[in-house]
Amino acid sequence: MGMRVGKNFGRLNGVILDPSHCWLIDIGDNVTMAPRVHILCHDASTKKFLNYTKIGRVRIGNNVFIGASTVVLPGVTIGSNVIIGANSTVTHDIPDGVVAVGTPARILCTLDDYLKKEAKRMETAPCYGPEYTLRESISQEKKDEMRRALENGIGFVD
């Protein structure tokens, strides 16, 4: 039996799902891994000294986003409804319903609080529809418009 992956799994360029122990990985539904995420089920640091490599299962719940260049170490469970910020190192379990960031990853806030804050930002920030994306062949004019509007801040895109 191999790795278990739920529905609507998205992984971007450079994602590494430990190929030597992939059967120890469980990924829930609606999980997205941004570029260069590494999910590790083994840690060979002990091999030279103890003649054994440390291994552990990695479990990722439902509705999880893992940011770019994040490393998830062996033996970690990430709960459901979680955002892991970019460039984090997840060394211990992350509970349901939180945003965690850093090295080692620590809880920043609840997911609900984060989403309320971002929804408030959307009230005044530029918001762009799908015509402003590569998948909809964004025009040069729209790229220039977006570049100008985001000169001093952030916006949101469909």
Backbone bond lengths (Angstrom), bond angles and torsions (degrees), N, CA, C in turn:
res aa  C-N    CA-C-N  psi(-1)  N-CA   C-N-CA  omega(-1)  CA-C   N-CA-C  phi
1 M - - - 1.448 - - 1.521 108.74 -
2 G 1.320 116.22 140.13 1.456 121.22 -177.48 1.515 112.85 -104.61
3 M 1.308 114.34 -160.84 1.450 122.83 178.79 1.529 109.46 -60.60
4 R 1.326 116.64 143.79 1.463 121.71 177.28 1.520 108.49 -103.41
5 V 1.326 115.86 126.14 1.459 121.64 -177.39 1.520 108.62 -131.45
6 G 1.333 116.29 129.50 1.456 121.62 179.53 1.519 112.89 -80.12
7 K 1.331 115.11 -168.64 1.457 122.31 -179.01 1.527 110.68 -76.98
8 N 1.326 115.36 152.96 1.468 123.06 174.09 1.525 112.66 59.05
9 F 1.317 116.80 45.73 1.464 122.12 176.89 1.522 108.61 -86.97
10 G 1.324 115.72 126.98 1.458 120.61 177.49 1.511 110.61 -122.48
11 R 1.330 115.69 129.20 1.461 119.17 175.45 1.515 107.77 -133.33
12 L 1.310 114.92 136.00 1.452 120.62 -177.16 1.525 110.24 -97.54
13 N 1.312 116.62 -176.10 1.464 122.38 -173.97 1.519 112.88 -54.20
14 G 1.319 115.82 137.76 1.454 121.94 171.91 1.514 116.09 80.29
15 V 1.322 118.82 7.05 1.470 120.69 177.57 1.529 108.47 -69.04
16 I 1.336 115.94 133.70 1.465 121.29 177.18 1.521 108.76 -118.64
17 L 1.319 115.38 119.14 1.463 122.97 174.99 1.521 105.63 -106.63
18 D 1.302 116.98 108.64 1.465 124.72 -169.76 1.531 112.80 -30.03
19 P 1.344 117.78 100.89 1.465 119.64 -175.77 1.527 113.70 -69.67
20 S 1.327 117.41 -22.61 1.468 118.73 -177.03 1.526 113.29 -82.70
21 H 1.338 116.99 -15.59 1.470 120.66 180.00 1.531 110.61 -144.65
22 C 1.337 116.70 39.43 1.465 120.49 -173.33 1.522 113.55 -62.48
23 W 1.316 118.24 -22.86 1.474 120.92 179.71 1.526 112.05 -69.42
24 L 1.326 117.05 -7.74 1.466 121.35 177.48 1.528 112.16 -93.30
25 I 1.332 117.30 5.47 1.465 122.58 -178.02 1.521 109.70 -105.42
26 D 1.345 116.49 129.57 1.466 123.88 172.69 1.525 107.91 -122.37
27 I 1.324 117.02 123.17 1.458 122.89 -179.08 1.520 107.91 -121.04
28 G 1.330 116.96 127.81 1.457 122.01 -178.74 1.517 113.52 -77.98
29 D 1.321 115.46 -165.79 1.461 122.82 179.46 1.524 110.61 -81.35
30 N 1.331 115.64 149.52 1.469 122.51 173.54 1.526 111.99 59.23
31 V 1.310 115.80 50.36 1.465 122.05 178.27 1.522 108.30 -109.12
32 T 1.338 115.76 133.56 1.460 121.96 175.67 1.515 108.98 -122.15
33 M 1.330 115.76 131.98 1.461 122.31 174.68 1.518 107.69 -116.10
34 A 1.331 115.65 119.71 1.459 122.20 -179.83 1.536 109.70 -72.56
35 P 1.332 117.95 174.43 1.465 119.99 -177.12 1.529 113.95 -54.29
36 R 1.323 114.58 141.80 1.471 124.81 171.77 1.527 114.67 67.35
37 V 1.316 119.01 19.73 1.472 120.94 172.92 1.525 108.26 -68.92
38 H 1.328 116.24 138.79 1.468 122.23 176.57 1.529 108.70 -120.26
39 I 1.311 116.80 124.39 1.463 122.39 173.58 1.528 106.30 -108.57
40 L 1.329 116.77 113.94 1.467 121.95 -175.28 1.522 110.87 -111.92
41 C 1.321 115.99 129.79 1.467 121.90 176.03 1.519 111.24 -107.79
42 H 1.312 116.72 -1.01 1.467 119.42 178.58 1.526 109.92 -135.88
43 D 1.314 115.12 153.61 1.463 123.71 178.04 1.524 106.47 -137.60
44 A 1.312 116.35 103.63 1.466 121.42 -174.35 1.527 113.17 -82.29
45 S 1.326 118.42 7.93 1.472 120.23 -178.79 1.525 112.55 -61.69
46 T 1.307 117.93 -23.37 1.471 121.54 -178.65 1.531 113.02 -90.12
47 K 1.316 118.07 -11.81 1.472 121.60 -171.37 1.533 112.79 -59.81
48 K 1.317 118.95 -49.94 1.471 121.52 -177.87 1.521 112.40 -64.36
49 F 1.309 116.58 -31.50 1.458 120.84 -173.59 1.523 113.77 -93.64
50 L 1.329 116.81 -33.71 1.466 120.96 -175.26 1.528 113.28 -118.27
51 N 1.314 116.23 -1.73 1.467 122.92 -178.16 1.531 113.93 66.66
52 Y 1.304 117.25 12.54 1.462 122.07 176.74 1.523 109.54 -136.46
53 T 1.325 114.76 146.83 1.456 121.94 174.36 1.520 108.29 -96.75
54 K 1.314 115.52 133.77 1.468 120.78 177.69 1.533 108.54 -72.91
55 I 1.339 117.05 134.64 1.461 121.76 178.63 1.528 109.70 -132.95
56 G 1.323 116.39 156.82 1.460 121.08 176.86 1.514 110.83 -165.36
57 R 1.318 115.95 153.54 1.459 121.37 178.20 1.520 110.14 -73.19
58 V 1.322 115.35 150.54 1.459 122.40 171.27 1.515 106.71 -121.95
59 R 1.341 114.99 125.43 1.469 121.25 -179.66 1.526 108.26 -121.11
60 I 1.314 115.72 130.80 1.458 121.86 179.22 1.520 106.89 -124.37
61 G 1.328 116.93 125.00 1.462 122.23 -176.45 1.518 113.33 -73.54
62 N 1.318 115.91 -162.12 1.461 123.66 179.77 1.525 110.69 -89.73
63 N 1.330 115.58 150.59 1.465 121.79 175.02 1.526 111.03 59.45
64 V 1.318 115.27 59.07 1.464 122.10 -177.49 1.521 109.09 -122.83
65 F 1.333 115.51 136.68 1.465 122.36 171.34 1.516 107.45 -117.26
66 I 1.331 116.72 127.53 1.462 121.94 177.63 1.518 107.28 -115.63
67 G 1.344 116.54 117.97 1.456 122.90 -174.09 1.516 114.48 -70.97
68 A 1.317 114.64 164.30 1.465 123.39 -175.54 1.523 112.43 -53.80
69 S 1.321 115.01 142.09 1.474 124.52 174.73 1.524 113.83 60.75
70 T 1.305 117.02 26.46 1.467 121.34 176.13 1.522 109.58 -86.78
71 V 1.343 115.81 144.20 1.461 122.40 175.75 1.524 107.90 -116.44
72 V 1.323 116.55 128.53 1.463 122.70 175.26 1.528 106.74 -110.11
73 L 1.334 116.37 122.17 1.459 122.09 -174.19 1.529 112.40 -89.56
74 P 1.340 117.09 164.04 1.466 121.68 -178.34 1.526 112.85 -57.86
75 G 1.335 115.12 145.13 1.457 120.78 175.00 1.510 115.17 83.56
76 V 1.332 117.66 9.00 1.463 122.09 -175.34 1.527 110.67 -97.28
77 T 1.333 115.62 141.07 1.458 122.69 169.36 1.518 108.15 -116.64
78 I 1.326 116.33 127.21 1.461 122.72 173.76 1.522 105.71 -106.47
79 G 1.313 117.02 123.37 1.457 121.62 -176.93 1.515 113.15 -68.45
80 S 1.313 116.26 -172.31 1.462 123.12 178.30 1.522 110.38 -89.03
81 N 1.341 115.44 155.84 1.464 122.27 178.82 1.523 110.34 58.07
82 V 1.331 114.65 57.91 1.463 122.44 -174.92 1.521 109.57 -130.52
83 I 1.327 115.49 143.11 1.460 122.78 167.59 1.518 107.10 -116.99
84 I 1.332 116.10 128.65 1.461 122.16 172.35 1.524 105.98 -107.46
85 G 1.329 117.17 122.34 1.455 121.64 -177.67 1.515 113.04 -68.06
86 A 1.317 115.14 157.83 1.460 121.76 -179.32 1.523 111.59 -57.75
87 N 1.327 114.97 147.27 1.465 123.78 175.15 1.523 113.35 61.94
88 S 1.312 117.07 30.37 1.467 121.82 177.74 1.524 109.95 -92.01
89 T 1.325 115.46 158.68 1.460 122.05 171.34 1.518 106.84 -121.52
90 V 1.322 116.55 113.10 1.462 121.38 -176.29 1.527 107.85 -93.44
91 T 1.339 115.27 106.39 1.466 122.03 -175.06 1.518 112.89 -105.16
92 H 1.333 116.83 -11.82 1.466 121.47 -177.15 1.527 108.80 -145.57
93 D 1.318 116.70 168.79 1.463 121.75 -177.44 1.523 111.42 -60.54
94 I 1.334 115.15 144.23 1.461 123.38 175.98 1.529 106.47 -117.35
95 P 1.342 117.95 124.64 1.469 119.97 -176.47 1.531 112.67 -74.62
96 D 1.308 116.26 171.22 1.462 122.92 176.42 1.525 110.84 -60.67
97 G 1.347 115.32 148.74 1.452 121.95 165.13 1.510 116.87 71.70
98 V 1.341 118.11 33.65 1.462 119.96 -178.85 1.525 111.00 -133.28
99 V 1.335 114.05 166.10 1.459 123.08 167.72 1.516 105.86 -110.32
100 A 1.331 117.01 127.57 1.462 122.00 -179.82 1.523 108.86 -125.89
101 V 1.338 115.99 141.33 1.465 121.43 -177.65 1.517 109.94 -144.96
102 G 1.327 115.91 159.52 1.454 121.51 169.27 1.509 114.83 102.06
103 T 1.343 113.40 -178.68 1.459 122.76 -179.98 1.515 108.39 -132.17
104 P 1.311 117.94 105.87 1.465 126.32 -4.47 1.528 110.46 -72.34
105 A 1.321 116.14 156.59 1.465 120.62 -178.60 1.519 110.08 -61.24
106 R 1.328 115.00 135.55 1.462 121.53 176.96 1.525 107.77 -132.04
107 I 1.312 116.19 156.70 1.463 120.55 -179.26 1.522 109.21 -72.62
108 L 1.325 115.71 126.20 1.457 122.43 178.34 1.526 110.58 -91.65
109 C 1.337 116.50 -45.10 1.463 121.55 -178.52 1.525 107.92 -168.77
110 T 1.324 115.23 176.53 1.461 118.25 174.05 1.526 108.74 -75.89
111 L 1.311 116.02 156.73 1.459 119.96 176.61 1.522 109.99 -63.12
112 D 1.324 118.02 -39.91 1.467 121.30 178.98 1.520 111.40 -59.03
113 D 1.338 117.72 -46.32 1.467 120.75 179.16 1.526 111.24 -61.96
114 Y 1.317 116.38 -43.08 1.464 120.72 179.61 1.529 110.75 -61.74
115 L 1.332 117.01 -46.11 1.462 120.27 -178.25 1.525 111.75 -66.93
116 K 1.329 117.95 -35.27 1.471 120.64 175.53 1.521 110.39 -63.13
117 K 1.321 116.50 -43.70 1.466 121.63 179.59 1.532 110.56 -62.18
118 E 1.322 116.70 -44.71 1.465 120.09 -179.01 1.534 111.35 -70.45
119 A 1.325 118.21 -35.31 1.470 121.06 176.65 1.523 110.05 -63.07
120 K 1.325 116.55 -38.60 1.469 120.63 177.11 1.527 110.45 -64.31
121 R 1.324 117.39 -41.88 1.468 121.21 177.81 1.525 110.73 -60.58
122 M 1.326 116.60 -35.99 1.463 120.91 -178.59 1.527 112.27 -64.20
123 E 1.334 117.10 -22.75 1.464 120.40 -179.75 1.522 111.83 -63.58
124 T 1.336 117.72 -29.41 1.465 121.00 -177.45 1.530 113.54 -118.25
125 A 1.303 117.92 -11.68 1.468 121.48 -178.36 1.527 110.37 -86.56
126 P 1.327 116.76 154.94 1.463 118.92 173.74 1.531 110.58 -62.93
127 C 1.333 116.25 135.46 1.464 121.95 176.62 1.525 107.76 -122.59
128 Y 1.322 115.62 129.63 1.456 121.68 -173.63 1.518 110.83 -116.33
129 G 1.323 115.93 140.30 1.458 122.16 177.63 1.518 111.81 -81.76
130 P 1.332 116.42 -176.65 1.467 120.72 -177.03 1.526 113.82 -63.49
131 E 1.333 117.28 -21.47 1.467 119.52 178.54 1.535 112.16 -67.27
132 Y 1.322 116.41 -8.05 1.468 122.08 177.09 1.529 111.63 -100.65
133 T 1.324 117.84 25.19 1.466 121.60 -178.87 1.527 110.78 -124.90
134 L 1.325 115.88 160.15 1.465 121.00 176.08 1.522 111.36 -63.93
135 R 1.329 116.98 -35.00 1.468 118.90 -178.80 1.525 111.87 -64.47
136 E 1.336 116.82 -21.41 1.470 121.79 176.99 1.528 110.98 -108.82
137 S 1.329 117.02 18.00 1.478 122.77 176.19 1.525 112.36 56.75
138 I 1.320 116.40 58.47 1.462 121.99 178.85 1.532 110.89 -50.08
139 S 1.318 116.12 136.10 1.468 121.41 -179.87 1.527 110.02 -80.82
140 Q 1.321 115.80 161.53 1.467 120.32 176.94 1.527 109.95 -62.27
141 E 1.311 116.72 -37.39 1.469 120.96 178.55 1.536 110.76 -59.54
142 K 1.315 116.96 -44.89 1.468 120.81 179.35 1.533 111.02 -68.61
143 K 1.330 117.32 -36.72 1.471 119.99 175.31 1.523 110.53 -60.03
144 D 1.338 116.40 -45.52 1.468 120.79 179.79 1.525 111.01 -64.21
145 E 1.331 116.56 -41.90 1.468 121.34 177.60 1.532 110.53 -59.56
146 M 1.320 116.13 -46.31 1.461 120.93 179.88 1.526 110.86 -63.42
147 R 1.317 116.60 -43.69 1.464 121.03 179.84 1.535 110.70 -58.40
148 R 1.336 116.85 -44.76 1.470 120.63 179.26 1.531 111.07 -64.93
149 A 1.316 116.83 -46.14 1.470 120.85 -176.33 1.526 112.28 -65.43
150 L 1.318 117.26 -27.76 1.468 120.95 -177.33 1.525 112.42 -100.05
151 E 1.317 116.86 14.93 1.468 121.83 -179.07 1.528 112.33 -52.20
152 N 1.322 116.80 -41.78 1.470 120.57 -174.86 1.523 113.23 -123.80
153 G 1.302 117.50 28.98 1.460 117.58 -179.34 1.511 112.21 -179.04
154 I 1.314 114.37 -161.90 1.455 120.61 -179.12 1.520 110.04 -118.88
155 G 1.315 115.18 164.53 1.450 122.47 174.62 1.518 108.43 -140.04
156 F 1.301 115.82 -166.49 1.460 121.85 -178.23 1.518 108.53 -136.45
157 V 1.335 117.10 142.48 1.457 121.68 -179.50 1.524 109.34 -129.99
158 D 1.324 114.74 143.92 1.464 121.34 179.45 1.516 110.10 -64.65
